[in-house]
Amino acid sequence: MSGANMDPLGDTLRDLTAALSRVGIRYAIGGSLASSARSIWRTTLDVDIIAAIAPAQAQAFVQSLGKDWYADVDEVRNSLAAGRSFNVIHMRNAQKVDVFPAREPFHRAQLDRATVLPLGEGRVPCVVTTAEDILLAKLRWYRDGGEVSDRQWSDIGGILAQNPDLDWEYVNLWAARLHVTDLLARARVDAEK
């Protein structure tokens, strides 16, 4: 228990990834945690994951999380049926995890390309979205959020600054598909200033 208190993020990630693996659910850490892992670290209070979870796996996933987690199987099933995210909470660490079901081609591309990186103070090996995919996801979130989040824009700039060898063919292809080509161009200009 004392180890958990010293590294709450690592403890949460260790439990979560073990539960996903036991049920055979493919996942990738995304969001600000992935952005921090791939560029400039910043404190984040939540964990976002993309998961190829089927409604038939909801019960097994909730059971696999165990007693240290708050997870409502009906909420999970309803969210999956509606194609929307749901959250589970690691009670011991008061850590919320938002789970985004992999329901579209971009989500599947992120899962296919993700690589293992050590996260948290305990350096827990986790599957994390690539710099290209977190850049694209952040551009999309920025657009969907009304293009007002300074934090998202800062994350986008950090990814560009810290990853000079991005696969631009892949990024440009998906930027067009996700309708964020104009934002990508603006971000690249800003990053060169």
Backbone torsions as a table, in degrees:
resi	resn	phi	psi	omega
1	MET	NA	-37.8	-178.3
2	SER	-64.3	-34.7	177.3
3	GLY	-63.4	-34.2	179.8
4	ALA	-64.8	-40.6	-178.2
5	ASN	-67.9	-29.7	-179.0
6	MET	-76.1	-27.1	-178.8
7	ASP	-140.9	72.5	-176.6
8	PRO	-61.2	-37.5	179.2
9	LEU	-64.6	-48.4	179.1
10	GLY	-60.1	-40.8	178.5
11	ASP	-61.4	-46.1	179.0
12	THR	-62.7	-47.1	-178.9
13	LEU	-62.9	-40.6	179.8
14	ARG	-60.4	-48.7	179.4
15	ASP	-63.8	-44.9	-176.7
16	LEU	-64.4	-49.3	-177.3
17	THR	-67.3	-33.2	176.1
18	ALA	-65.1	-41.9	179.3
19	ALA	-63.9	-44.0	178.9
20	LEU	-62.7	-42.9	-179.6
21	SER	-64.4	-41.3	179.5
22	ARG	-59.7	-34.1	-178.2
23	VAL	-89.7	-10.8	179.7
24	GLY	79.2	34.0	-179.5
25	ILE	-99.1	121.2	175.0
26	ARG	-71.2	140.9	-178.4
27	TYR	-147.7	166.3	168.6
28	ALA	-150.7	134.4	173.9
29	ILE	-70.0	133.6	178.5
30	GLY	-128.0	-152.0	174.1
31	GLY	61.7	-153.9	-175.3
32	SER	-67.2	-28.8	177.8
33	LEU	-66.1	-43.5	177.1
34	ALA	-66.7	-41.0	178.5
35	SER	-60.0	-44.1	178.2
36	SER	-64.2	-41.1	-179.0
37	ALA	-66.0	-30.5	-176.5
38	ARG	-97.5	-5.8	179.7
39	SER	-148.5	-111.7	-174.5
40	ILE	-101.1	122.4	-176.4
41	TRP	-66.9	134.0	169.8
42	ARG	-140.1	153.1	-178.6
43	THR	-67.5	134.4	175.5
44	THR	-136.1	141.2	-175.3
45	LEU	-94.1	-12.1	-178.1
46	ASP	-128.4	168.0	179.3
47	VAL	-120.8	130.0	175.2
48	ASP	-111.5	133.0	174.7
49	ILE	-132.8	149.1	169.6
50	ILE	-99.5	131.6	-177.4
51	ALA	-136.9	133.9	175.9
52	ALA	-85.6	68.8	-176.5
53	ILE	-103.1	129.2	178.4
54	ALA	-94.6	151.2	178.0
55	PRO	-52.1	-34.4	-179.6
56	ALA	-67.3	-16.1	-180.0
57	GLN	-95.2	-3.9	-174.7
58	ALA	-57.7	-50.3	-177.7
59	GLN	-61.7	-47.1	-178.8
60	ALA	-63.4	-38.4	179.2
61	PHE	-64.0	-49.1	-179.5
62	VAL	-60.7	-43.8	178.9
63	GLN	-64.8	-38.3	-178.2
64	SER	-66.6	-29.7	178.0
65	LEU	-62.9	-39.2	175.9
66	GLY	87.5	-173.3	-170.2
67	LYS	-70.9	-18.1	-179.6
68	ASP	-80.5	-1.0	-175.4
69	TRP	-118.0	146.5	166.8
70	TYR	-99.1	118.5	177.7
71	ALA	-150.9	125.8	-177.9
72	ASP	-102.6	113.4	-174.4
73	VAL	-61.5	-35.6	178.7
74	ASP	-67.3	-39.8	176.7
75	GLU	-63.0	-42.1	178.8
76	VAL	-61.4	-49.3	-179.9
77	ARG	-60.6	-46.7	-179.0
78	ASN	-62.4	-41.1	179.0
79	SER	-65.0	-43.0	178.8
80	LEU	-63.5	-42.2	179.8
81	ALA	-62.8	-34.7	-179.9
82	ALA	-87.0	-6.2	179.9
83	GLY	71.4	29.8	-179.8
84	ARG	-121.1	165.6	-177.7
85	SER	-72.8	162.0	173.7
86	PHE	-140.7	167.1	176.9
87	ASN	-128.7	155.6	174.4
88	VAL	-128.2	152.4	-175.2
89	ILE	-126.0	126.0	174.9
90	HIS	-81.2	102.8	-171.2
91	MET	-63.2	-40.4	-176.7
92	ARG	-60.7	-34.1	-177.6
93	ASN	-108.6	0.7	-176.5
94	ALA	50.8	45.4	-176.6
95	GLN	-112.9	122.9	179.4
96	LYS	-91.3	138.9	176.1
97	VAL	-121.5	121.1	175.3
98	ASP	-94.5	124.9	-178.2
99	VAL	-107.4	120.3	179.6
100	PHE	-105.3	114.7	-179.3
101	PRO	-65.0	136.7	178.1
102	ALA	-76.3	97.1	-173.7
103	ARG	-122.7	1.8	-179.2
104	GLU	-137.8	164.5	-176.9
105	PRO	-55.7	-38.1	-179.7
106	PHE	-64.5	-39.5	177.3
107	HIS	-61.0	-44.1	-178.9
108	ARG	-65.8	-36.9	176.8
109	ALA	-62.2	-41.1	179.2
110	GLN	-62.1	-43.3	179.2
111	LEU	-63.8	-41.4	-178.0
112	ASP	-66.3	-32.3	-173.8
113	ARG	-96.3	-15.2	-174.9
114	ALA	-58.2	150.2	179.9
115	THR	-128.9	162.9	-178.2
116	VAL	-84.0	130.8	175.4
117	LEU	-134.5	148.5	174.7
118	PRO	-80.2	131.9	-178.9
119	LEU	-124.9	155.2	178.5
120	GLY	76.9	171.6	179.5
121	GLU	-62.4	-31.6	179.7
122	GLY	-80.9	0.1	177.6
123	ARG	54.4	51.4	-180.0
124	VAL	-73.1	124.1	179.2
125	PRO	-68.6	121.1	-179.1
126	CYS	-133.5	150.1	174.0
127	VAL	-79.7	123.7	-173.5
128	VAL	-127.2	140.1	178.0
129	THR	-60.8	151.6	-178.9
130	THR	-71.2	165.4	177.2
131	ALA	-59.0	-40.9	179.2
132	GLU	-60.8	-45.9	-175.9
133	ASP	-72.0	-36.0	178.5
134	ILE	-71.6	-34.2	174.2
135	LEU	-59.1	-49.9	-179.2
136	LEU	-63.2	-42.5	179.5
137	ALA	-64.1	-41.9	179.3
138	LYS	-64.7	-40.2	176.6
139	LEU	-60.8	-42.0	178.9
140	ARG	-65.6	-45.6	178.8
141	TRP	-62.0	-39.2	178.8
142	TYR	-61.0	-46.3	178.5
143	ARG	-63.6	-49.0	-177.4
144	ASP	-63.4	-26.1	179.9
145	GLY	-88.1	10.7	177.7
146	GLY	86.4	10.7	176.6
147	GLU	58.3	41.7	-178.2
148	VAL	-120.8	-10.2	-174.3
149	SER	-80.6	109.3	176.6
150	ASP	-62.8	-34.4	-179.1
151	ARG	-65.1	-44.4	178.0
152	GLN	-62.4	-45.3	-177.8
153	TRP	-63.9	-38.5	177.3
154	SER	-64.0	-42.1	176.6
155	ASP	-60.3	-42.4	179.8
156	ILE	-60.7	-46.5	178.4
157	GLY	-62.0	-39.4	178.5
158	GLY	-63.6	-41.1	178.9
159	ILE	-63.1	-45.2	179.2
160	LEU	-62.8	-42.0	-177.4
161	ALA	-68.7	-36.6	-173.7
162	GLN	-91.4	-7.8	-176.0
163	ASN	-130.1	72.0	-176.1
164	PRO	-67.6	-18.7	-175.8
165	ASP	-103.3	39.1	179.0
166	LEU	-62.7	152.3	174.8
167	ASP	-79.8	90.6	-173.4
168	TRP	-68.2	-28.1	176.6
169	GLU	-62.5	-45.4	178.3
170	TYR	-65.5	-47.4	-178.4
171	VAL	-59.7	-47.3	-178.0
172	ASN	-64.5	-39.6	178.4
173	LEU	-59.9	-51.3	-177.9
174	TRP	-72.9	-31.6	176.5
175	ALA	-59.8	-40.5	177.3
176	ALA	-65.5	-45.3	-179.3
177	ARG	-64.4	-33.3	-178.0
178	LEU	-92.2	1.0	177.6
179	HIS	61.3	43.4	178.1
180	VAL	-127.1	18.7	-178.3
181	THR	-57.6	-41.1	-179.7
182	ASP	-65.5	-40.4	178.2
183	LEU	-66.6	-39.4	178.4
184	LEU	-61.1	-45.0	179.5
185	ALA	-61.2	-43.1	179.2
186	ARG	-63.7	-41.9	-179.2
187	ALA	-65.0	-38.9	179.8
188	ARG	-66.1	-39.2	177.2
189	VAL	-64.6	-47.2	179.9
190	ASP	-59.8	-40.4	-177.1
191	ALA	-67.5	-24.1	-178.7
192	GLU	-86.1	-8.2	-178.3
193	LYS	-72.6	NA	NA
